[in-house]
Amino acid sequence: MKIVTSWGPAGYELYGRRFLESTQLWTGLDLVVYVDSMPGFQIPGVTVRHLEEVEGFKEFRDKNKDKNGQGPQGYNYRYDAYKFCAKVFAIHDAALACEEFVWLDADTITTGPISPDWIRQICAGDITYLDRTGINYAETGFIYFEGVRARSLIADMWDIYMSGDIFNYAEWTDAFVFSRLLVMHRLHGLKTHSLTDPAYDGLSAFENSPLREKFTHLKGARKNNVQAPSNRYGQLLALVDYVQPRTIVETGTWDGTRATQMAEIALRHHDHVTYLGYDLFEEATPESDALENNVKKHFTLHDVEEKLRKFQADVEKRGQKFSFTLTRGNTLDTLTEVAADFAFIDGGHSHKTVLHDWTMLARVPVVVFDDYYSPDAQGNLPREFDGVKRVFDSIDREKTLYPSQDPVMGGGIVHIAAVGAGLPALNLAPAGPVPIKVQAQDCMPKDHIIGNVRTNLSLVRRWVGKVRPHLGELVVVSGGPDIARRKDKIMRLWKDGAHIAAVKHSLPTLCSWGLDPDYLILLDPRDIKGESTHGIVRTTLLEHIPDSTKVLLASMSDPSVTRHCLSLTPNVWGWHAMTKALMDAQVFPPGAMLINGGTCAAWRMISLGQALGFSKFHLFGFDFSYPESQVDPKAVDDKGRPKFMQVQIGKGAGVKFWTTGELLAASQDAQHFFEHAREMGIEIYCYGEGIGPTLWRLILGDKNQKLPSLSQMFDSHLPP
């Protein structure tokens, strides 16, 4: 099987060299590189084709030099046919000689072993690609082609470029044309398969597919920052790469992920790497968790052994060897002095356990500790978790505490710290303006949510469907306390004809103003008698629903919520929210409209609003934070964990907010909506002082969001 890619002189220096280095992880795959403006360029063992010699490429470029994305309003990549034609002509030429091949963007680094068997295992049909629902064209960084029907589509794409028909398309990129041809060719029997996670509706399809296990796609600015680690685990792997160990020992194996990552790096330098792992595995208890300050779930010895055996088999397929030994039990009893080149201490965090692990591993040339805590900018420090710090600070050897930006829930910064001679400095990659990332989880068990959907399908009689676009504006009022300060603005928009959508927390406030919202959106799989995110009993929030208000109730909502609403108003309309629990459950009726896009009701209202024809949104109450006067930094939740955390948004000193894990998960959706509003064809305006408005000002505040008219669109792309 062949893998095909392309680059020019700048691309080769920026990312092509790294691409080539990482192909050492390939087995049974031949590389074909199409180069642009690189006369005489050759790579030993690689087929190099010069695009200037490929059929049609030079003719198209010579004829369309002005189709380079430049217009009166500046550069727009959507209309740069000159640049983006290279991939089309490379793929067409490759298809003339290959029955089966993969296109892989050259700004991709292979991080795990790949082979034809692995590729065929994840691919299916004539074409496998990366679909995107958050924008109107696919991600084309990875495309698998196989058979006559795939080559037919490629031939049609080449014809569109050579005939000039591409300039009749709304956009002139290869991805846009490819996506339109997929639709047409499916009608004639083309079989396609998307690798994108079906629950994902953003633009980073590559990173939300099985490809993330084997590749890093350096999109955009990431191409320029491939050397600097982004967090402390990136620093850890950089140290492994620097030390080049043959034998690695780790206390706190957990699920085995770090084991395979460290081994993969070490296998860049050796044909045989040995790993020794220690963990309590299933012997862990709540008492041991409390003693050792552990907050993570536990995996069984069997599960981790299976994971490492699979990794072992993959390594053997490429002619290398990975050996491992896992030891179950408390390291106070199981860990004795071992011979190794590199050690990672990340097991029990009590002073007694850390000191014992260090004593047993002190002869290892490089020992790295995780979970060294330092104060954050406000002086917060989790002092009860000081086992690593006390041991590391007492070591009288050459050592390095690495800089970190990794926050601790409740305050503080967590680092790795290494003991060893001559270790490199590992500065972090510059932090972006929005350093928020939380993995959202369904708040109720999967079976419960599936049961909710099935029950609501019989309770709800009317369901929301997609409507044609219109010029109406939608005001979405979330539950942040800032809405009290925005009453005049909200009332003015309402009186000017805007539609109003409330969440349950904002409904009582709006009604007290004499404003009956057009919509009340509900997305909550928990019982109506329980407490909400803000600690308010839900029945209190839903004591009154105006007759004119349409209740937009997600089918995943608890049936007690549905029955309560139906007891107050017949004006209840259902809609289907896609969540993790519902991805594979197949509980929705055929043809049901599924709404992605957000971890809470307020954000889903934007996606639902698009389905209802709105394209201009005004957001209020998207605080996702608490005033400092309402925060007790020492408060804990029902599991004994810190209830509040402080986050910083922006570069330098930034802006700091107190929030909770659940609110932070909701606030991270802001980045997606604000960054991709234009691609989604919507305008968003966010008002207030909390996390949401702060992100809006950073991302959209100084930008003109208005889309061009039809005439402006075509006038702006006429050649000078």
N, C-alpha and C positions, 0 to 999 in steps of 0.2 A: 504494500500500500504506500502511496505517495502523500506527503504533506507539502502543500504549495503555499508560498508566501511571496512578499515583494517589499523592496525598499529602494530608496535613493541614497545619495551620499550622506545627507544629514541624518536620515533615519538609521542608516547603518551605524553611525557613530553614537546616536542617541540611545538606540535600543537593539539594533541588529546584532551587535557583538554579544550582548547578553543572551539574546535569543539563541545564537549559535552555541554558546557555552552550555546552555541548559539542554541542548539536544543529546547530551551524553546520557540522559535518562531514557532515551528512546531505544526500543528494541524492534527490529524487523520493519522499520519505517525508513523510506528514502525521502530526502529533502530536495525540493525543486525551488530555487529562488529566482524570481524575475527582478532584474535590477534596471533602474532608470538612470540614464546619464552617468554610467560608471564604466567607460570603455576599458577593456582589458581585465576587468574584475573577475577573479576566479577563486573558488574555495576547494581545497582538496577533498575528494570524496563526496562533493555536493554537485548536483546538476545546476548550472547557472545559465539562465536564458536572459538575453538582453532585450528589453521591451522594444527598442528601436527596430529589432528584427522580427517582431511578432506581427502577424497579419492585422492590418487596420490601425494599429496604435499610432504610428507616426502620422498617417493620413488624417486621423481624427484630431490629433493635437494640432497639426498645422492649420487645419480648417477652423478650429474653434478656440484660438488663443484668447479671444475676448470673453469666453464663457468661464471666467475664473473667479466668480463670486463677488467681483467688485461692482458696486453700483453707487448711485448718488448718496446713499445712506451708509456707505462703507462696505466692509467685507461681510458676506453672508455665506457660510459654508454650504447651505442648501442649494446654492446655485453655482457651485464650483465643479462643473463637469470636467474641466481641464485636469484638476487634481484627482478626482475620484474615479476617473475612467481607468486608471492603471489596474485596479483589481479586476475589472470586467475583462480586459484584454488578456490578463494573465490567466484567469480562470478559463476563458474560451480556448486559449492555446493549450492549456493543460488537458482539457477535455478531449482534444483531438487525439491524444496519445494514451489517456488513462480511462479505464472502465470504472474505476473506483478511486476517489481521492478526497482529501480534506483541505479546505482553505483554512489557514490559521494566520491571523494578523501577526505581523512581525513585532508588534509591541507587546508580546506575550512571553513570559518566562515559564518554562516547564519546571515544576517543583516536585513532581512525583513520577514514578515510572509509568510509561505508556507504551502500548503495543497495538498491533492491528486487532488482536482479540479484545482488548479493553475498549477500543473505539467502536468495534462492531457490537459490543455488549450494550453500550449506551445509545447507539444509533438504530434507526429503524426506517423502513420505506426507501423511497428514492432520494429524498433530501431530508437531512436533519439539520435543524438551525435553532436560533434563539429568538423566540417570539417575544414581543413586548406589547402589553395592553395599555401602558401608560403613554404611548406615542404611536403615531400611525405608520411606523415602519419597524422592521426587525433589526436586531443586532446582528451584524454580519462578520463579527470577529472570528467565528467558527462556523463553517458550513461543510457538511458531509454530502458528497454527490456519489450516486451509484446508479448505473444503468442507462438505458436509452431515454427514458422519460426525463431524467435529470439533464442529460445532454441536450435534449430538445429545448428545455427552458433556457439553458446557457446560450444556445444558438439564437433563440429569440431575443435575449438580452443584448447579444452582440449586434444583431440586426437593428435594434432600436437605436443603438449608438451610431452605427454606420449610416443609417438612413436619416439621422437628425430628428427622428421622432421623439427622442428624449426631451427635446426642448418644448414639446407639447405637454409634458408632465408638470404637475404642480411643483415638484422639486426635482433636482438633477443629480442627486447622489446615487451611488450604486445600491445602497440599502433601500431607498425609496422605490426604485425601479424593480429590484428583486422582489420586494414585498408585493407589488402590484401583479407581477407575473405569477407569483405563487398562487394568488387567488384564481387567476384565469386557468392555469394549468391543472389545478385541482379539479376543475369542472370537466377536464378531459382525462382524468384517471391518475394524475400525479399523486403519489402517496408521500405525505410529509409527517414529520415528527418534531415537536419542539422540546428542547431540553430545559426550558425555563420552568422554575417552580410555579405551578398553576395558581398559587395563592399570592404570588408576587406581582405587583402592578406598577413597579417603578421602572427606571431606565437601565439599571445595572443588571441586565439579564445574565451576563457572563458569570458574575459573582453569585448569582442566585440559581445555579444549575450544578449538575455533577462535575462540570469542568473546574469548579473552584478547588476540588480535591487534588487536581494535577497541575493547575496553571495559575499564574497571577497575570491579570490583564492590566497593563499599565496605561489606562485610558487617560487622556488629557494631561494634567500637570503631573500625574504619577510617573510619566516617562522621565521626568527630570529629577526624581527623588528615589531612585531605586537603591541607593546605598544606605540611606539613613533609616534606622529602625523607627517604627511609629510608636512602639510601646516597649515595656520591659521584656516581653517575651521575644520581640524582635531582637533586642539586645542579647538575650540568652542565646538565640540561634547564631547571631553574629559571633559570639564568643566560641561556640562550637566550631564554626567555620574557621576561626583564627587558630584555635588549639589543634584542630584536626585529630581528635582522639580515636583510638581503636577500641577502647573499652570505656563505657559510660555507666555510671551508677547513679540511681535516682531514688531518693526516699520520698514517698508520696506519689506513686505511679498514677493514681486515680483511674482514668479511663484508658490510659495508654497513648493518648494523642501526643503528649509532649515527647514520649519515648520514640514514636515513629518520626516525629519532626527532627529530633536531635540525631537519630540514626541516619535519616536521609541526608542530612548535611554532612555527617561524617563519611558517608559512603561516596561522597564526591572525591574523597582523597584516598580511600582504601577499598579493597575488594571484599574485606571481611571486617565487620563491626560487631562487637558484643555489647549487650545491654543487660544490666542487673537492676531489677526493680523491687522495691519494698513498699508494702502497703498493708493496712488492716483488712482491706477489701470487705467481705461480708461480716467480719468479726467486729466491725465498728458498732458502737452503741451510742445512744444519746449521752450517756455518762462520759464516754471517751471523747465524743465531739465537744462537750462542754469543757473537759479538762484540757484538750489540745487546741481549743479555739477554732474548730472546724465548722464551716457553714455549708459545705458542698455535699451533694448526695454521694452515695457510695456505689461502687460496681463490684460484681463478684469476680473472684479469681478466674473462673471459667470464662466469663465474658471478655476479660482483658486478654487472656491467653488466646482466645479465638481471633481477636483483632490482631494480635502480634503474629499469629501463625499466617494469617492472610497477607500481612505485610511481608513476612518471611518468604512466602511463595512468590510474591511479585518481585522481590529482590532476586530470587534464584533464577527467574525467567530471563533476567538480563545478565546472568553469569556472575553474580556477586553472592555474598553470603551474609546473613544476619542471624546471629545466635542470641538467645535471651534466656534468662532465668528469673522467674517471679517468686518472691518469698512473702508468704502471708503471715501477718502477726505484728505485734508491737515491736518497733525497732529497738526498744530498750532490751528486748529479749532475743531478737533475731539478727541484728546488725553487729558484725564484728569487723575487724580490719580487713579491707579488701584491696586487691591490686587493681587500679584503674587509672586512666589518664585524665578523666573529667568527672566531677561529681556535681549533682544538683540536689540541694537540700530543700525539700518542699513538703515534708511530712508533718508530724506533730509540731505545734508551735509553742508548747510550753517551754519554759527555760530548761527544765530537766531534759526533755527529749531533744531539743536543739543542741544542747551542750553534749549529750551523748553521741548524737549523729556526727557532730563536728569532730569529736575526739576520735571516733572510729575512722573518719575519712581524712584526717589531718595530713596524712602522708600522700594524698592524691595531689598532683601538681597544681591543679586548678579546681577550686571548690566555689560554687555559686550558691548563694542563699536567696530564696524568694521571701517576700513579705517583710522587708525592712521598712518600718514606718517612720515618716518624718512629718513635721507640722505643715499644714497648708498655709495660705496667705493670712488666714484669720487666726492662726495659732492652734487650730484643732489638731488633736493627736489621739489615736486610739491607744491609750496608755496600757490598757489591760492586755494588749497583744504585743508585748515587748520582748518575747523570748529571743527572737532573731537579733534584735538590736543589741540586747545585753551581751549575747555571745559574740557577735561580730565586733562590737566595740572593744571587747577585751582581748581580741587576737593581736598578738605582737608580731605581725608579718606584713609583707607588702600586700596591700589590699586596695580595692577601689569600690566606692559607693557610686553607682551610676545614676545620672539624672533621670527624673521621671515626671510624667504628667498624669500618671494613672491615679484617679481619685479613689478615696475610700468612702463607702456609704457612712454618713455621719461625720465626715471630716477627716482630713489627713491625706497624705500622699504615700503610695506604696512603691518600693524600689526593688531591684535586684542588687546584691552586693557580692563582690567576688574577691577571693583570696588567691593570689598567684603573682608571679614575677613578670614584669614587662607586658601587662595586659593593655590592649588598645583603649583609647578614648572612644566612647560610643555615644555621640550626641544624637538626640532625637531629631526626627524630621520636624520641620516647623509645624506648629499646630495651626490648623485652619481656623477660620473665624467662628465656626460652629462646632465645638468639640463635644457633641452630645451623641451617644449611641447606647441604646438600651434594647435588649432582646425582649420584645413583648411576648407574653404568654397568655393563653386563654385562662380566664379567671375561674372557670369551673371545669370539672372533668369532662372528657370527650363524650362519654355516653350520656351524660346529663344534657349537654348542648344538643346532641343529635335527637334525644327524646323531646326536647323543647320544640325543635323544628317539626317533628312529626305531629305533635299535639296541636301546634298552631296552624298547621295546614288544614285542620278540621275546624278550628275556632274562628279563623279570620275568613271573611267571605270575599273581600275585595283586595286586589293586589296591584301595586304600582307597576306601571310599564313605562317604556321610553316614549318621550314625546318630541315633536320637532322643535328646533331652536327658536327662540324669541328674544326680544330685547329687554325683558324684565330683569330687575336686579334683585338679588337675594341677600338679606341681612341674616347672618347666623349669629345668634346670641348664646354663647356658652356660659358657664356658671361662675366665672371668675368674679371676685368682688369689685373689680374695676368698673363693671357695668353701671354701678350707681353713679359714677362720675361722668358717664357718657349718655345719660338719659336724653339730654337735649338733642344730641346728634342722632341717636336711634329714633326718637320721635319725629325728627325732621325728615329722615329718610322714609319712614313709614307714611307720613302725610304726603310725601312726594310720590308715593305709589310703589315703593319697594315692598316686596314680600318679606315677611318676617318668619324665621324658623327658630324655635326655642328648643333647648334641652330641658330635662326635668328640673335641673337646679335653677334655671333662669325663668321658668314658667311663672312661679308665684310673683316674682318681681315685676315682670312685664304686665301681668294682669292687674297688679296694684296700681300701675300707671294708667290703667284704662286702655291698654293695648292688648287686644286679643290676637295672638300670633296666628298666622296662616297655617303653620305646621308645628307639630311637636314631634321631635324625633326621639325614639327610644331604642336603646341597644344595651340590654342588660339581662344576662342569663340567670341572675340571682333573684331570690324570692322577694316579693313586694314588701314583706314585713321587715326585711333586713335593712342595714344601714348602707348608705351610698358612700362613694369615694370621700365625700366631705363630712362623713359621720352623721348624716341626717337620715332618719327613717324615710323610706321611699314613699310610703302612703301619705306622709306629711306633705311631700312635694307634689303629689298628684291628687290632692283633695278636691280640686276643681279643675275641670277642663272646659273651656268655652265651647259653646255649640258650634261655632264657625271654624274651630281649629281642627284641622285634619291630623289625626294621630298616625304618624308613620312608624309602625312597629316592626322591628326586625324579627324574623321568624325564629331566631335563636333566643329571643327573650323568654324568660320564665313564664309559663302559662298563667301563674298567679298575677303577673303584670297585665297580661292580655285580658283576663277575666275582669280585673279591676277597671281597666279602661272601658271595656264594653259595658260595664255597669253604669258608667258615667256618660257615655256618648256612643251612638252607633257609627260615628264618623272615624272608623278605624281602618287603616289601609296597611297591608303587609308588604314587606320587602325582604329580600334575602341577602344577608351579609356573609361574605366568604371569610372563614376563619380557618386556623390550623385544624381544628377538630372536624371541620366539614369538608376538607380537601378531597378525601377519598371515600367519604361515607355514602355518596350517591343518594342523598335523601331529597334533593330538590326535584320538582316536576320537570319533565322535558321542556326545554326552551325557556326555563326560568331566567330572569334577569338577575345577575349576581353583582353585588356592589362591593368593590374592594376599596382600599385607600384610607386607612386610618385605624387607630387603636381605640378610639372613643366615638361617641355619637356625633359630637360636633364636627370632627373631621369627615366622618362618613357622610354628613349632610352636604359637604361640597361635592363629593362624587355622586350622591343621589340627586343633588341639585342639577348637575350636568345632565343626568338622565331625564330630568324634568324640564330641560331646555334652557336653563340659566347658564350664562357665561361670565357674569360680573358679580363678585361676591364682596360683601362688607362683613368683617369679622369683629365681634366684640366679646369681651370676657374670656379671651384665650390667654389668661394669665399663667396657668399651670405652675403657680408659685404662691407662697404665703408671705405676707408682710413679716418682717423680722420680729415685730412686737407680738406676733401670734405663735412664735416658734420656741419650743423648749428643746435645745440641742441635745439634752440628755434623755428625751422621751424615747421609749422603745415600743415596738409593736407587740402583738400577741405571741410572737415567737422569740421575743427577747432581742430583736435586732433594732438598730437605730431607726426611728421613724422618719426623721428628717435628714436631708443631705443638702449641702451647699454646692451649687454648680456655678461655673464661670462661663460667660459667653463673650467672645470677642478676643482680639489679640491684646498683648500686654496685660495691663491690669484688668481689662474687660469689665463686664457688668456681672455682679454676683446676685444669685437668687437662692432662697430656701425653697425646697420642693420635696416631694416624696417619689419613691420609685414608680408608682402608678402614674402620677402626673408627669414625671419625666418621660415615661414611655409615650404618653400622649403628645408631649411637646416635640419629640423628635420628628413627628410627622410634618411639623412646620417646615423643616428644611426641604423635604421632598416637594411639598406643594409650592413653596415659594420659588425654589430653584427651577421647577419645571412648569410653572404656570403658562408661560408662553407656548411651549411645545404642546401643552394640553388645550390651548386655545381659550384660556380664561384669564380674567383680570381679578386680582385679589388685593384688598385693602384691609389692613389689620390695625386696630386702634387700641391705645392703652399704654400701660407701662410694664407689663409682665414679660415672661419669657417669649410668648408668641409675638407680640408687637416688637420686641427687641430684635428678634430674628428677622422679622419682616423689614425693619429699617436697615439691617445689615445687608440683606439680600436683594430687596426690591425697592427700598425706600427712595432711591435717587434715580430710578429707571422709569422710562416711559413704557407703560404696559399696553397701551392701545395698539391693537392690531391694525395693519394697513387695510384700506378698502381694496376692492377688486381692481379698480383702475390704478390705485397707487402701487399695488403689487406688481403689475406688469410694466407700468411706467418706470419703476425703480430698477428694472433689470434690462432696459433697452441699452444696447451698446452705445458708447459715446459717439 
